[in-house]
Amino acid sequence: MLSLGEGKRSSLKKLSIEYCGTCNYRPIAAGLSRAVEKETGMKAVLMHSHVLGVFEVRVDGELIFSKKESGRFPEHSEIIDILKK
């Protein structure tokens, strides 16, 4: 997982949250999306996936969080902190 480098903040264009629909991760993705929008004003695109167990957060295509890599869901605050850097 990556953190966004300095200077990247001004060029942020697209936040996407890809989630496993089969696993019913949509409510988790929607909750994260609401928290991010409230704190940063950035709206996320929620992307339903048929890949079992997937939950990935990307900014402009750059992976910033992966449940597969970490073995857990992200805390809202850790995603918000990355976006604010």
PyMOL Python script that loads the backbone (N, CA, C, O; Angstrom):
from pymol import cmd

cmd.read_pdbstr("""\
ATOM      1  N   MET A   1       0.833  -1.177   0.000  1.00  0.00           N
ATOM      2  CA  MET A   1       0.000   0.000   0.000  1.00  0.00           C
ATOM      3  C   MET A   1       0.872   1.233   0.000  1.00  0.00           C
ATOM      4  O   MET A   1       1.943   1.252   0.608  1.00  0.00           O
ATOM      5  N   LEU A   2       0.418   2.239  -0.671  1.00  0.00           N
ATOM      6  CA  LEU A   2       1.204   3.440  -0.850  1.00  0.00           C
ATOM      7  C   LEU A   2       0.555   4.605  -0.142  1.00  0.00           C
ATOM      8  O   LEU A   2      -0.658   4.631   0.066  1.00  0.00           O
ATOM      9  N   SER A   3       1.375   5.564   0.222  1.00  0.00           N
ATOM     10  CA  SER A   3       0.830   6.831   0.683  1.00  0.00           C
ATOM     11  C   SER A   3       1.115   7.853  -0.406  1.00  0.00           C
ATOM     12  O   SER A   3       2.090   7.733  -1.148  1.00  0.00           O
ATOM     13  N   LEU A   4       0.270   8.840  -0.490  1.00  0.00           N
ATOM     14  CA  LEU A   4       0.443   9.840  -1.534  1.00  0.00           C
ATOM     15  C   LEU A   4       1.576  10.770  -1.185  1.00  0.00           C
ATOM     16  O   LEU A   4       1.710  11.198  -0.038  1.00  0.00           O
ATOM     17  N   GLY A   5       2.387  11.082  -2.162  1.00  0.00           N
ATOM     18  CA  GLY A   5       3.526  11.957  -1.938  1.00  0.00           C
ATOM     19  C   GLY A   5       3.124  13.411  -1.838  1.00  0.00           C
ATOM     20  O   GLY A   5       2.014  13.790  -2.214  1.00  0.00           O
ATOM     21  N   GLU A   6       4.041  14.229  -1.323  1.00  0.00           N
ATOM     22  CA  GLU A   6       3.791  15.663  -1.223  1.00  0.00           C
ATOM     23  C   GLU A   6       3.543  16.206  -2.616  1.00  0.00           C
ATOM     24  O   GLU A   6       4.145  15.746  -3.586  1.00  0.00           O
ATOM     25  N   GLY A   7       2.662  17.179  -2.716  1.00  0.00           N
ATOM     26  CA  GLY A   7       2.339  17.782  -3.987  1.00  0.00           C
ATOM     27  C   GLY A   7       1.264  17.030  -4.752  1.00  0.00           C
ATOM     28  O   GLY A   7       0.708  17.566  -5.711  1.00  0.00           O
ATOM     29  N   LYS A   8       0.967  15.837  -4.365  1.00  0.00           N
ATOM     30  CA  LYS A   8      -0.035  15.029  -5.052  1.00  0.00           C
ATOM     31  C   LYS A   8      -1.445  15.524  -4.743  1.00  0.00           C
ATOM     32  O   LYS A   8      -2.350  15.369  -5.563  1.00  0.00           O
ATOM     33  N   ARG A   9      -1.634  16.112  -3.577  1.00  0.00           N
ATOM     34  CA  ARG A   9      -2.961  16.515  -3.128  1.00  0.00           C
ATOM     35  C   ARG A   9      -3.665  17.421  -4.128  1.00  0.00           C
ATOM     36  O   ARG A   9      -4.850  17.239  -4.405  1.00  0.00           O
ATOM     37  N   SER A  10      -2.951  18.384  -4.665  1.00  0.00           N
ATOM     38  CA  SER A  10      -3.572  19.330  -5.578  1.00  0.00           C
ATOM     39  C   SER A  10      -4.016  18.674  -6.888  1.00  0.00           C
ATOM     40  O   SER A  10      -4.884  19.209  -7.577  1.00  0.00           O
ATOM     41  N   SER A  11      -3.440  17.534  -7.239  1.00  0.00           N
ATOM     42  CA  SER A  11      -3.780  16.891  -8.496  1.00  0.00           C
ATOM     43  C   SER A  11      -4.763  15.734  -8.317  1.00  0.00           C
ATOM     44  O   SER A  11      -5.032  15.010  -9.276  1.00  0.00           O
ATOM     45  N   LEU A  12      -5.304  15.544  -7.112  1.00  0.00           N
ATOM     46  CA  LEU A  12      -6.258  14.460  -6.903  1.00  0.00           C
ATOM     47  C   LEU A  12      -7.483  14.679  -7.767  1.00  0.00           C
ATOM     48  O   LEU A  12      -8.076  15.758  -7.769  1.00  0.00           O
ATOM     49  N   LYS A  13      -7.848  13.660  -8.486  1.00  0.00           N
ATOM     50  CA  LYS A  13      -8.980  13.781  -9.384  1.00  0.00           C
ATOM     51  C   LYS A  13     -10.062  12.770  -9.076  1.00  0.00           C
ATOM     52  O   LYS A  13     -11.244  13.112  -9.085  1.00  0.00           O
ATOM     53  N   LYS A  14      -9.686  11.538  -8.804  1.00  0.00           N
ATOM     54  CA  LYS A  14     -10.675  10.486  -8.687  1.00  0.00           C
ATOM     55  C   LYS A  14     -10.347   9.528  -7.546  1.00  0.00           C
ATOM     56  O   LYS A  14      -9.267   8.940  -7.493  1.00  0.00           O
ATOM     57  N   LEU A  15     -11.291   9.391  -6.654  1.00  0.00           N
ATOM     58  CA  LEU A  15     -11.196   8.413  -5.568  1.00  0.00           C
ATOM     59  C   LEU A  15     -12.148   7.284  -5.905  1.00  0.00           C
ATOM     60  O   LEU A  15     -13.330   7.521  -6.154  1.00  0.00           O
ATOM     61  N   SER A  16     -11.650   6.065  -5.917  1.00  0.00           N
ATOM     62  CA  SER A  16     -12.512   4.921  -6.192  1.00  0.00           C
ATOM     63  C   SER A  16     -12.354   3.876  -5.095  1.00  0.00           C
ATOM     64  O   SER A  16     -11.265   3.644  -4.569  1.00  0.00           O
ATOM     65  N   ILE A  17     -13.477   3.260  -4.776  1.00  0.00           N
ATOM     66  CA  ILE A  17     -13.497   2.176  -3.797  1.00  0.00           C
ATOM     67  C   ILE A  17     -14.118   0.976  -4.500  1.00  0.00           C
ATOM     68  O   ILE A  17     -15.305   0.969  -4.825  1.00  0.00           O
ATOM     69  N   GLU A  18     -13.302  -0.020  -4.723  1.00  0.00           N
ATOM     70  CA  GLU A  18     -13.764  -1.254  -5.358  1.00  0.00           C
ATOM     71  C   GLU A  18     -14.079  -2.255  -4.250  1.00  0.00           C
ATOM     72  O   GLU A  18     -13.260  -2.485  -3.359  1.00  0.00           O
ATOM     73  N   TYR A  19     -15.268  -2.845  -4.311  1.00  0.00           N
ATOM     74  CA  TYR A  19     -15.696  -3.739  -3.234  1.00  0.00           C
ATOM     75  C   TYR A  19     -16.335  -5.002  -3.795  1.00  0.00           C
ATOM     76  O   TYR A  19     -16.882  -4.995  -4.897  1.00  0.00           O
ATOM     77  N   CYS A  20     -16.261  -6.072  -3.037  1.00  0.00           N
ATOM     78  CA  CYS A  20     -16.857  -7.352  -3.408  1.00  0.00           C
ATOM     79  C   CYS A  20     -18.367  -7.298  -3.134  1.00  0.00           C
ATOM     80  O   CYS A  20     -18.800  -7.160  -1.990  1.00  0.00           O
ATOM     81  N   GLY A  21     -19.151  -7.411  -4.205  1.00  0.00           N
ATOM     82  CA  GLY A  21     -20.604  -7.422  -4.053  1.00  0.00           C
ATOM     83  C   GLY A  21     -21.103  -8.726  -3.463  1.00  0.00           C
ATOM     84  O   GLY A  21     -22.056  -8.733  -2.683  1.00  0.00           O
ATOM     85  N   THR A  22     -20.474  -9.818  -3.824  1.00  0.00           N
ATOM     86  CA  THR A  22     -20.860 -11.125  -3.308  1.00  0.00           C
ATOM     87  C   THR A  22     -20.701 -11.188  -1.791  1.00  0.00           C
ATOM     88  O   THR A  22     -21.481 -11.840  -1.095  1.00  0.00           O
ATOM     89  N   CYS A  23     -19.676 -10.497  -1.293  1.00  0.00           N
ATOM     90  CA  CYS A  23     -19.377 -10.493   0.150  1.00  0.00           C
ATOM     91  C   CYS A  23     -20.208  -9.451   0.910  1.00  0.00           C
ATOM     92  O   CYS A  23     -20.117  -9.352   2.133  1.00  0.00           O
ATOM     93  N   ASN A  24     -21.013  -8.680   0.183  1.00  0.00           N
ATOM     94  CA  ASN A  24     -21.828  -7.620   0.768  1.00  0.00           C
ATOM     95  C   ASN A  24     -20.972  -6.544   1.445  1.00  0.00           C
ATOM     96  O   ASN A  24     -21.281  -6.101   2.551  1.00  0.00           O
ATOM     97  N   TYR A  25     -19.902  -6.130   0.775  1.00  0.00           N
ATOM     98  CA  TYR A  25     -19.025  -5.084   1.299  1.00  0.00           C
ATOM     99  C   TYR A  25     -19.505  -3.680   0.930  1.00  0.00           C
ATOM    100  O   TYR A  25     -18.870  -2.694   1.304  1.00  0.00           O
ATOM    101  N   ARG A  26     -20.624  -3.576   0.196  1.00  0.00           N
ATOM    102  CA  ARG A  26     -21.098  -2.260  -0.224  1.00  0.00           C
ATOM    103  C   ARG A  26     -21.357  -1.325   0.953  1.00  0.00           C
ATOM    104  O   ARG A  26     -20.958  -0.163   0.882  1.00  0.00           O
ATOM    105  N   PRO A  27     -22.007  -1.771   2.034  1.00  0.00           N
ATOM    106  CA  PRO A  27     -22.221  -0.854   3.160  1.00  0.00           C
ATOM    107  C   PRO A  27     -20.911  -0.324   3.761  1.00  0.00           C
ATOM    108  O   PRO A  27     -20.858   0.816   4.224  1.00  0.00           O
ATOM    109  N   ILE A  28     -19.877  -1.130   3.754  1.00  0.00           N
ATOM    110  CA  ILE A  28     -18.572  -0.692   4.269  1.00  0.00           C
ATOM    111  C   ILE A  28     -17.984   0.359   3.338  1.00  0.00           C
ATOM    112  O   ILE A  28     -17.457   1.377   3.788  1.00  0.00           O
ATOM    113  N   ALA A  29     -18.080   0.103   2.037  1.00  0.00           N
ATOM    114  CA  ALA A  29     -17.582   1.057   1.046  1.00  0.00           C
ATOM    115  C   ALA A  29     -18.362   2.371   1.113  1.00  0.00           C
ATOM    116  O   ALA A  29     -17.772   3.449   1.036  1.00  0.00           O
ATOM    117  N   ALA A  30     -19.668   2.283   1.255  1.00  0.00           N
ATOM    118  CA  ALA A  30     -20.506   3.488   1.330  1.00  0.00           C
ATOM    119  C   ALA A  30     -20.197   4.295   2.587  1.00  0.00           C
ATOM    120  O   ALA A  30     -20.156   5.524   2.538  1.00  0.00           O
ATOM    121  N   GLY A  31     -19.981   3.624   3.699  1.00  0.00           N
ATOM    122  CA  GLY A  31     -19.620   4.314   4.935  1.00  0.00           C
ATOM    123  C   GLY A  31     -18.292   5.042   4.821  1.00  0.00           C
ATOM    124  O   GLY A  31     -18.156   6.174   5.285  1.00  0.00           O
ATOM    125  N   LEU A  32     -17.318   4.394   4.205  1.00  0.00           N
ATOM    126  CA  LEU A  32     -16.021   5.024   3.986  1.00  0.00           C
ATOM    127  C   LEU A  32     -16.175   6.224   3.055  1.00  0.00           C
ATOM    128  O   LEU A  32     -15.579   7.276   3.285  1.00  0.00           O
ATOM    129  N   SER A  33     -16.969   6.063   2.014  1.00  0.00           N
ATOM    130  CA  SER A  33     -17.198   7.145   1.062  1.00  0.00           C
ATOM    131  C   SER A  33     -17.815   8.364   1.753  1.00  0.00           C
ATOM    132  O   SER A  33     -17.383   9.492   1.517  1.00  0.00           O
ATOM    133  N   ARG A  34     -18.810   8.145   2.594  1.00  0.00           N
ATOM    134  CA  ARG A  34     -19.452   9.254   3.326  1.00  0.00           C
ATOM    135  C   ARG A  34     -18.471   9.957   4.248  1.00  0.00           C
ATOM    136  O   ARG A  34     -18.454  11.186   4.317  1.00  0.00           O
ATOM    137  N   ALA A  35     -17.653   9.187   4.958  1.00  0.00           N
ATOM    138  CA  ALA A  35     -16.673   9.769   5.881  1.00  0.00           C
ATOM    139  C   ALA A  35     -15.638  10.603   5.132  1.00  0.00           C
ATOM    140  O   ALA A  35     -15.273  11.693   5.573  1.00  0.00           O
ATOM    141  N   VAL A  36     -15.170  10.089   4.007  1.00  0.00           N
ATOM    142  CA  VAL A  36     -14.180  10.813   3.201  1.00  0.00           C
ATOM    143  C   VAL A  36     -14.778  12.114   2.662  1.00  0.00           C
ATOM    144  O   VAL A  36     -14.138  13.164   2.712  1.00  0.00           O
ATOM    145  N   GLU A  37     -16.002  12.039   2.150  1.00  0.00           N
ATOM    146  CA  GLU A  37     -16.629  13.244   1.616  1.00  0.00           C
ATOM    147  C   GLU A  37     -16.846  14.290   2.708  1.00  0.00           C
ATOM    148  O   GLU A  37     -16.638  15.482   2.481  1.00  0.00           O
ATOM    149  N   LYS A  38     -17.257  13.852   3.870  1.00  0.00           N
ATOM    150  CA  LYS A  38     -17.488  14.779   4.987  1.00  0.00           C
ATOM    151  C   LYS A  38     -16.202  15.493   5.397  1.00  0.00           C
ATOM    152  O   LYS A  38     -16.217  16.692   5.676  1.00  0.00           O
ATOM    153  N   GLU A  39     -15.100  14.764   5.432  1.00  0.00           N
ATOM    154  CA  GLU A  39     -13.832  15.325   5.918  1.00  0.00           C
ATOM    155  C   GLU A  39     -13.003  16.042   4.852  1.00  0.00           C
ATOM    156  O   GLU A  39     -12.245  16.959   5.166  1.00  0.00           O
ATOM    157  N   THR A  40     -13.148  15.622   3.591  1.00  0.00           N
ATOM    158  CA  THR A  40     -12.283  16.177   2.545  1.00  0.00           C
ATOM    159  C   THR A  40     -13.046  16.849   1.405  1.00  0.00           C
ATOM    160  O   THR A  40     -12.466  17.601   0.622  1.00  0.00           O
ATOM    161  N   GLY A  41     -14.345  16.577   1.315  1.00  0.00           N
ATOM    162  CA  GLY A  41     -15.128  17.091   0.202  1.00  0.00           C
ATOM    163  C   GLY A  41     -14.978  16.273  -1.073  1.00  0.00           C
ATOM    164  O   GLY A  41     -15.602  16.577  -2.090  1.00  0.00           O
ATOM    165  N   MET A  42     -14.152  15.238  -1.016  1.00  0.00           N
ATOM    166  CA  MET A  42     -13.900  14.395  -2.187  1.00  0.00           C
ATOM    167  C   MET A  42     -14.957  13.289  -2.265  1.00  0.00           C
ATOM    168  O   MET A  42     -15.187  12.564  -1.297  1.00  0.00           O
ATOM    169  N   LYS A  43     -15.591  13.175  -3.427  1.00  0.00           N
ATOM    170  CA  LYS A  43     -16.592  12.132  -3.632  1.00  0.00           C
ATOM    171  C   LYS A  43     -15.925  10.905  -4.231  1.00  0.00           C
ATOM    172  O   LYS A  43     -15.084  11.006  -5.124  1.00  0.00           O
ATOM    173  N   ALA A  44     -16.315   9.752  -3.723  1.00  0.00           N
ATOM    174  CA  ALA A  44     -15.755   8.488  -4.215  1.00  0.00           C
ATOM    175  C   ALA A  44     -16.695   7.846  -5.221  1.00  0.00           C
ATOM    176  O   ALA A  44     -17.915   7.992  -5.143  1.00  0.00           O
ATOM    177  N   VAL A  45     -16.107   7.140  -6.156  1.00  0.00           N
ATOM    178  CA  VAL A  45     -16.849   6.297  -7.076  1.00  0.00           C
ATOM    179  C   VAL A  45     -16.810   4.890  -6.483  1.00  0.00           C
ATOM    180  O   VAL A  45     -15.736   4.325  -6.279  1.00  0.00           O
ATOM    181  N   LEU A  46     -17.993   4.327  -6.207  1.00  0.00           N
ATOM    182  CA  LEU A  46     -18.061   2.965  -5.686  1.00  0.00           C
ATOM    183  C   LEU A  46     -18.148   2.010  -6.863  1.00  0.00           C
ATOM    184  O   LEU A  46     -18.978   2.177  -7.757  1.00  0.00           O
ATOM    185  N   MET A  47     -17.283   1.009  -6.853  1.00  0.00           N
ATOM    186  CA  MET A  47     -17.203   0.081  -7.970  1.00  0.00           C
ATOM    187  C   MET A  47     -17.458  -1.345  -7.488  1.00  0.00           C
ATOM    188  O   MET A  47     -16.649  -1.926  -6.765  1.00  0.00           O
ATOM    189  N   HIS A  48     -18.597  -1.896  -7.901  1.00  0.00           N
ATOM    190  CA  HIS A  48     -18.969  -3.275  -7.577  1.00  0.00           C
ATOM    191  C   HIS A  48     -18.038  -4.216  -8.319  1.00  0.00           C
ATOM    192  O   HIS A  48     -17.795  -4.040  -9.513  1.00  0.00           O
ATOM    193  N   SER A  49     -17.521  -5.205  -7.625  1.00  0.00           N
ATOM    194  CA  SER A  49     -16.621  -6.172  -8.243  1.00  0.00           C
ATOM    195  C   SER A  49     -17.126  -7.584  -7.997  1.00  0.00           C
ATOM    196  O   SER A  49     -17.761  -7.866  -6.980  1.00  0.00           O
ATOM    197  N   HIS A  50     -16.836  -8.454  -8.934  1.00  0.00           N
ATOM    198  CA  HIS A  50     -17.162  -9.870  -8.773  1.00  0.00           C
ATOM    199  C   HIS A  50     -15.948 -10.661  -8.274  1.00  0.00           C
ATOM    200  O   HIS A  50     -16.003 -11.884  -8.151  1.00  0.00           O
ATOM    201  N   VAL A  51     -14.859  -9.952  -7.991  1.00  0.00           N
ATOM    202  CA  VAL A  51     -13.658 -10.606  -7.455  1.00  0.00           C
ATOM    203  C   VAL A  51     -13.903 -10.833  -5.966  1.00  0.00           C
ATOM    204  O   VAL A  51     -14.092  -9.879  -5.211  1.00  0.00           O
ATOM    205  N   LEU A  52     -13.900 -12.069  -5.556  1.00  0.00           N
ATOM    206  CA  LEU A  52     -14.237 -12.448  -4.188  1.00  0.00           C
ATOM    207  C   LEU A  52     -13.276 -11.829  -3.179  1.00  0.00           C
ATOM    208  O   LEU A  52     -12.062 -12.006  -3.277  1.00  0.00           O
ATOM    209  N   GLY A  53     -13.824 -11.107  -2.213  1.00  0.00           N
ATOM    210  CA  GLY A  53     -13.052 -10.560  -1.104  1.00  0.00           C
ATOM    211  C   GLY A  53     -12.371  -9.237  -1.356  1.00  0.00           C
ATOM    212  O   GLY A  53     -11.706  -8.715  -0.462  1.00  0.00           O
ATOM    213  N   VAL A  54     -12.516  -8.672  -2.553  1.00  0.00           N
ATOM    214  CA  VAL A  54     -11.793  -7.446  -2.870  1.00  0.00           C
ATOM    215  C   VAL A  54     -12.377  -6.237  -2.129  1.00  0.00           C
ATOM    216  O   VAL A  54     -13.592  -6.085  -2.001  1.00  0.00           O
ATOM    217  N   PHE A  55     -11.471  -5.391  -1.649  1.00  0.00           N
ATOM    218  CA  PHE A  55     -11.819  -4.081  -1.095  1.00  0.00           C
ATOM    219  C   PHE A  55     -10.579  -3.226  -1.257  1.00  0.00           C
ATOM    220  O   PHE A  55      -9.644  -3.303  -0.460  1.00  0.00           O
ATOM    221  N   GLU A  56     -10.585  -2.409  -2.300  1.00  0.00           N
ATOM    222  CA  GLU A  56      -9.402  -1.606  -2.619  1.00  0.00           C
ATOM    223  C   GLU A  56      -9.787  -0.147  -2.785  1.00  0.00           C
ATOM    224  O   GLU A  56     -10.838   0.178  -3.338  1.00  0.00           O
ATOM    225  N   VAL A  57      -8.916   0.726  -2.294  1.00  0.00           N
ATOM    226  CA  VAL A  57      -9.116   2.164  -2.397  1.00  0.00           C
ATOM    227  C   VAL A  57      -7.997   2.710  -3.277  1.00  0.00           C
ATOM    228  O   VAL A  57      -6.817   2.439  -3.053  1.00  0.00           O
ATOM    229  N   ARG A  58      -8.397   3.487  -4.283  1.00  0.00           N
ATOM    230  CA  ARG A  58      -7.431   4.066  -5.224  1.00  0.00           C
ATOM    231  C   ARG A  58      -7.689   5.553  -5.390  1.00  0.00           C
ATOM    232  O   ARG A  58      -8.826   6.017  -5.312  1.00  0.00           O
ATOM    233  N   VAL A  59      -6.615   6.287  -5.618  1.00  0.00           N
ATOM    234  CA  VAL A  59      -6.697   7.702  -5.972  1.00  0.00           C
ATOM    235  C   VAL A  59      -5.983   7.858  -7.300  1.00  0.00           C
ATOM    236  O   VAL A  59      -4.801   7.539  -7.428  1.00  0.00           O
ATOM    237  N   ASP A  60      -6.716   8.353  -8.288  1.00  0.00           N
ATOM    238  CA  ASP A  60      -6.175   8.498  -9.640  1.00  0.00           C
ATOM    239  C   ASP A  60      -5.491   7.213 -10.113  1.00  0.00           C
ATOM    240  O   ASP A  60      -4.457   7.255 -10.779  1.00  0.00           O
ATOM    241  N   GLY A  61      -6.083   6.080  -9.759  1.00  0.00           N
ATOM    242  CA  GLY A  61      -5.555   4.791 -10.182  1.00  0.00           C
ATOM    243  C   GLY A  61      -4.462   4.222  -9.299  1.00  0.00           C
ATOM    244  O   GLY A  61      -4.063   3.071  -9.476  1.00  0.00           O
ATOM    245  N   GLU A  62      -3.969   5.006  -8.349  1.00  0.00           N
ATOM    246  CA  GLU A  62      -2.898   4.566  -7.450  1.00  0.00           C
ATOM    247  C   GLU A  62      -3.504   3.867  -6.234  1.00  0.00           C
ATOM    248  O   GLU A  62      -4.315   4.452  -5.517  1.00  0.00           O
ATOM    249  N   LEU A  63      -3.115   2.634  -6.010  1.00  0.00           N
ATOM    250  CA  LEU A  63      -3.619   1.867  -4.870  1.00  0.00           C
ATOM    251  C   LEU A  63      -3.086   2.457  -3.568  1.00  0.00           C
ATOM    252  O   LEU A  63      -1.875   2.539  -3.359  1.00  0.00           O
ATOM    253  N   ILE A  64      -4.012   2.867  -2.695  1.00  0.00           N
ATOM    254  CA  ILE A  64      -3.589   3.387  -1.391  1.00  0.00           C
ATOM    255  C   ILE A  64      -3.987   2.464  -0.246  1.00  0.00           C
ATOM    256  O   ILE A  64      -3.473   2.593   0.865  1.00  0.00           O
ATOM    257  N   PHE A  65      -4.912   1.522  -0.515  1.00  0.00           N
ATOM    258  CA  PHE A  65      -5.272   0.534   0.499  1.00  0.00           C
ATOM    259  C   PHE A  65      -5.820  -0.699  -0.186  1.00  0.00           C
ATOM    260  O   PHE A  65      -6.602  -0.607  -1.132  1.00  0.00           O
ATOM    261  N   SER A  66      -5.397  -1.861   0.307  1.00  0.00           N
ATOM    262  CA  SER A  66      -5.892  -3.132  -0.201  1.00  0.00           C
ATOM    263  C   SER A  66      -6.169  -4.075   0.961  1.00  0.00           C
ATOM    264  O   SER A  66      -5.282  -4.358   1.767  1.00  0.00           O
ATOM    265  N   LYS A  67      -7.400  -4.555   1.043  1.00  0.00           N
ATOM    266  CA  LYS A  67      -7.754  -5.540   2.064  1.00  0.00           C
ATOM    267  C   LYS A  67      -6.966  -6.832   1.841  1.00  0.00           C
ATOM    268  O   LYS A  67      -6.583  -7.507   2.796  1.00  0.00           O
ATOM    269  N   LYS A  68      -6.731  -7.164   0.590  1.00  0.00           N
ATOM    270  CA  LYS A  68      -5.971  -8.382   0.275  1.00  0.00           C
ATOM    271  C   LYS A  68      -4.553  -8.307   0.849  1.00  0.00           C
ATOM    272  O   LYS A  68      -4.041  -9.288   1.389  1.00  0.00           O
ATOM    273  N   GLU A  69      -3.929  -7.138   0.727  1.00  0.00           N
ATOM    274  CA  GLU A  69      -2.566  -6.973   1.246  1.00  0.00           C
ATOM    275  C   GLU A  69      -2.528  -6.860   2.764  1.00  0.00           C
ATOM    276  O   GLU A  69      -1.609  -7.371   3.404  1.00  0.00           O
ATOM    277  N   SER A  70      -3.525  -6.192   3.342  1.00  0.00           N
ATOM    278  CA  SER A  70      -3.482  -5.914   4.781  1.00  0.00           C
ATOM    279  C   SER A  70      -4.223  -6.954   5.622  1.00  0.00           C
ATOM    280  O   SER A  70      -3.935  -7.116   6.808  1.00  0.00           O
ATOM    281  N   GLY A  71      -5.175  -7.657   5.008  1.00  0.00           N
ATOM    282  CA  GLY A  71      -5.961  -8.642   5.745  1.00  0.00           C
ATOM    283  C   GLY A  71      -7.064  -8.021   6.592  1.00  0.00           C
ATOM    284  O   GLY A  71      -7.618  -8.679   7.472  1.00  0.00           O
ATOM    285  N   ARG A  72      -7.384  -6.758   6.330  1.00  0.00           N
ATOM    286  CA  ARG A  72      -8.404  -6.064   7.131  1.00  0.00           C
ATOM    287  C   ARG A  72      -9.004  -4.938   6.308  1.00  0.00           C
ATOM    288  O   ARG A  72      -8.499  -4.588   5.242  1.00  0.00           O
ATOM    289  N   PHE A  73     -10.086  -4.382   6.821  1.00  0.00           N
ATOM    290  CA  PHE A  73     -10.676  -3.197   6.207  1.00  0.00           C
ATOM    291  C   PHE A  73      -9.956  -1.957   6.728  1.00  0.00           C
ATOM    292  O   PHE A  73      -9.396  -1.982   7.824  1.00  0.00           O
ATOM    293  N   PRO A  74      -9.967  -0.881   5.960  1.00  0.00           N
ATOM    294  CA  PRO A  74      -9.306   0.343   6.423  1.00  0.00           C
ATOM    295  C   PRO A  74     -10.133   1.069   7.471  1.00  0.00           C
ATOM    296  O   PRO A  74     -11.363   1.028   7.452  1.00  0.00           O
ATOM    297  N   GLU A  75      -9.453   1.719   8.365  1.00  0.00           N
ATOM    298  CA  GLU A  75     -10.120   2.667   9.263  1.00  0.00           C
ATOM    299  C   GLU A  75     -10.388   3.917   8.440  1.00  0.00           C
ATOM    300  O   GLU A  75      -9.569   4.307   7.608  1.00  0.00           O
ATOM    301  N   HIS A  76     -11.519   4.536   8.670  1.00  0.00           N
ATOM    302  CA  HIS A  76     -11.832   5.768   7.932  1.00  0.00           C
ATOM    303  C   HIS A  76     -10.715   6.787   8.099  1.00  0.00           C
ATOM    304  O   HIS A  76     -10.298   7.430   7.136  1.00  0.00           O
ATOM    305  N   SER A  77     -10.236   6.927   9.323  1.00  0.00           N
ATOM    306  CA  SER A  77      -9.224   7.948   9.614  1.00  0.00           C
ATOM    307  C   SER A  77      -7.926   7.721   8.846  1.00  0.00           C
ATOM    308  O   SER A  77      -7.274   8.692   8.462  1.00  0.00           O
ATOM    309  N   GLU A  78      -7.534   6.480   8.612  1.00  0.00           N
ATOM    310  CA  GLU A  78      -6.274   6.264   7.900  1.00  0.00           C
ATOM    311  C   GLU A  78      -6.388   6.648   6.428  1.00  0.00           C
ATOM    312  O   GLU A  78      -5.426   7.151   5.848  1.00  0.00           O
ATOM    313  N   ILE A  79      -7.537   6.423   5.825  1.00  0.00           N
ATOM    314  CA  ILE A  79      -7.735   6.839   4.435  1.00  0.00           C
ATOM    315  C   ILE A  79      -7.795   8.364   4.359  1.00  0.00           C
ATOM    316  O   ILE A  79      -7.190   8.971   3.475  1.00  0.00           O
ATOM    317  N   ILE A  80      -8.516   8.971   5.277  1.00  0.00           N
ATOM    318  CA  ILE A  80      -8.625  10.438   5.315  1.00  0.00           C
ATOM    319  C   ILE A  80      -7.253  11.065   5.522  1.00  0.00           C
ATOM    320  O   ILE A  80      -6.923  12.061   4.878  1.00  0.00           O
ATOM    321  N   ASP A  81      -6.459  10.496   6.407  1.00  0.00           N
ATOM    322  CA  ASP A  81      -5.105  11.030   6.646  1.00  0.00           C
ATOM    323  C   ASP A  81      -4.254  10.945   5.379  1.00  0.00           C
ATOM    324  O   ASP A  81      -3.524  11.888   5.072  1.00  0.00           O
ATOM    325  N   ILE A  82      -4.329   9.861   4.652  1.00  0.00           N
ATOM    326  CA  ILE A  82      -3.569   9.730   3.405  1.00  0.00           C
ATOM    327  C   ILE A  82      -4.025  10.785   2.404  1.00  0.00           C
ATOM    328  O   ILE A  82      -3.198  11.399   1.731  1.00  0.00           O
ATOM    329  N   LEU A  83      -5.315  10.996   2.302  1.00  0.00           N
ATOM    330  CA  LEU A  83      -5.848  11.965   1.347  1.00  0.00           C
ATOM    331  C   LEU A  83      -5.487  13.402   1.702  1.00  0.00           C
ATOM    332  O   LEU A  83      -5.380  14.252   0.818  1.00  0.00           O
ATOM    333  N   LYS A  84      -5.301  13.676   2.975  1.00  0.00           N
ATOM    334  CA  LYS A  84      -4.982  15.034   3.413  1.00  0.00           C
ATOM    335  C   LYS A  84      -3.505  15.361   3.289  1.00  0.00           C
ATOM    336  O   LYS A  84      -3.129  16.529   3.395  1.00  0.00           O
ATOM    337  N   LYS A  85      -2.665  14.373   3.070  1.00  0.00           N
ATOM    338  CA  LYS A  85      -1.220  14.612   2.957  1.00  0.00           C
ATOM    339  C   LYS A  85      -0.880  15.360   1.693  1.00  0.00           C
ATOM    340  O   LYS A  85       0.291  15.644   1.440  1.00  0.00           O
TER     341      LYS A  85
END
""", "prot")
cmd.dss("prot")
cmd.show_as("cartoon", "prot")
cmd.util.cbc("prot")
cmd.orient("prot")
